[in-house]
Amino acid sequence: MTDATKPITRLDKFAKFGKFASSLGTGLSVISTLTDVVAYSEGSLSGTRLAYRSVGTFGSISVASSFGGPYGALVSVGFTGLEKAYDATEPVRKEIVNSYGQFKRTLTSSWVKFK
């Protein structure tokens, strides 16, 4: 049986779509990393954030190539989720740091006063 006479099943169509989606995902990941490098060179992205995103992207690609696409996607979603959680908690972290600083200044100024 040749490829021309071989019946196409739904599974074959699904496999072709999976290969296409995998290639598309890898391409978009590389484009995203290049966009991050440009943003870093313009000064709108910190070096730490660039390193974090690059590790996440290439970690996801390496996990996907070693263990399969769903595991790579899981790594990618994990890195993205952690980055979003970090960004969402920024106001709380700033408030805690400011409160601690105020407490420390009050404590040391009162302590110096009573010496």
C-alpha positions as CSV (number, residue, x, y, z in Angstrom):
1,M,0.0,0.0,0.0
2,T,1.4,3.4,-0.9
3,D,0.8,6.8,0.7
4,A,-1.7,7.6,-2.1
5,T,-3.9,4.6,-1.5
6,K,-3.5,4.5,2.3
7,P,-6.7,5.4,4.1
8,I,-6.5,8.6,6.2
9,T,-7.9,8.1,9.6
10,R,-8.8,10.7,12.2
11,L,-5.7,9.8,14.2
12,D,-3.5,10.6,11.2
13,K,-5.1,14.0,10.9
14,F,-4.6,14.5,14.6
15,A,-0.9,13.6,14.4
16,K,-0.4,16.0,11.5
17,F,-2.0,18.8,13.5
18,G,0.2,17.9,16.5
19,K,3.3,18.2,14.5
20,F,2.2,21.5,13.1
21,A,1.3,22.8,16.5
22,S,4.6,21.7,17.9
23,S,6.5,23.5,15.2
24,L,4.4,26.6,15.6
25,G,4.9,26.6,19.3
26,T,8.7,26.3,19.0
27,G,8.8,29.0,16.4
28,L,6.7,31.4,18.6
29,S,8.9,30.6,21.6
30,V,12.0,31.6,19.7
31,I,10.3,34.8,18.4
32,S,9.2,35.6,21.9
33,T,12.8,35.3,23.1
34,L,14.1,37.5,20.3
35,T,11.5,40.1,21.2
36,D,12.6,39.9,24.9
37,V,16.2,40.5,23.8
38,V,15.2,43.6,21.8
39,A,13.2,44.9,24.8
40,Y,16.3,44.3,27.0
41,S,18.5,46.2,24.6
42,E,16.0,49.1,24.6
43,G,16.0,49.1,28.4
44,S,12.4,48.2,29.0
45,L,13.2,44.8,30.3
46,S,15.5,43.9,33.1
47,G,18.4,41.5,32.8
48,T,16.9,39.3,35.5
49,R,13.5,39.1,33.7
50,L,15.3,38.3,30.4
51,A,17.2,35.5,32.0
52,Y,14.1,34.1,33.7
53,R,12.1,34.1,30.5
54,S,15.0,32.6,28.5
55,V,15.4,29.8,31.0
56,G,11.7,29.2,30.9
57,T,11.6,29.1,27.1
58,F,14.6,26.9,26.5
59,G,13.7,24.7,29.5
60,S,10.3,24.2,28.0
61,I,11.7,23.3,24.6
62,S,14.2,20.9,26.1
63,V,11.6,19.2,28.2
64,A,9.3,18.9,25.2
65,S,12.0,17.4,23.1
66,S,13.0,14.9,25.8
67,F,9.7,13.9,27.3
68,G,7.0,15.1,24.9
69,G,5.0,18.2,24.1
70,P,2.5,18.2,27.0
71,Y,5.3,18.1,29.5
72,G,7.0,21.0,27.8
73,A,3.8,22.9,27.7
74,L,3.4,22.3,31.4
75,V,6.8,23.7,32.1
76,S,6.0,26.8,30.0
77,V,2.7,27.3,31.8
78,G,4.5,26.9,35.1
79,F,7.1,29.5,34.3
80,T,4.5,31.9,33.0
81,G,2.3,31.4,36.0
82,L,5.1,32.1,38.4
83,E,6.0,35.3,36.6
84,K,2.4,36.5,36.7
85,A,2.2,35.6,40.4
86,Y,5.4,37.6,41.1
87,D,4.0,40.6,39.2
88,A,0.6,40.4,41.0
89,T,2.2,40.3,44.4
90,E,4.5,43.3,43.8
91,P,2.3,45.9,45.6
92,V,2.1,43.7,48.6
93,R,5.8,43.1,48.7
94,K,6.4,46.9,48.4
95,E,4.0,47.5,51.3
96,I,5.7,45.0,53.5
97,V,9.2,46.5,52.8
98,N,7.9,50.0,53.4
99,S,6.2,49.0,56.7
100,Y,9.3,47.2,57.9
101,G,11.4,50.2,57.0
102,Q,9.0,52.5,58.9
103,F,9.1,50.1,61.9
104,K,12.9,50.0,61.9
105,R,13.2,53.9,61.7
106,T,10.6,54.3,64.5
107,L,12.3,51.8,66.7
108,T,15.8,53.2,66.2
109,S,14.8,56.8,66.6
110,S,12.9,56.0,69.9
111,W,15.8,53.9,71.1
112,V,18.3,56.7,70.4
113,K,16.0,59.2,72.2
114,F,15.9,57.2,75.4
115,K,19.6,56.5,75.7
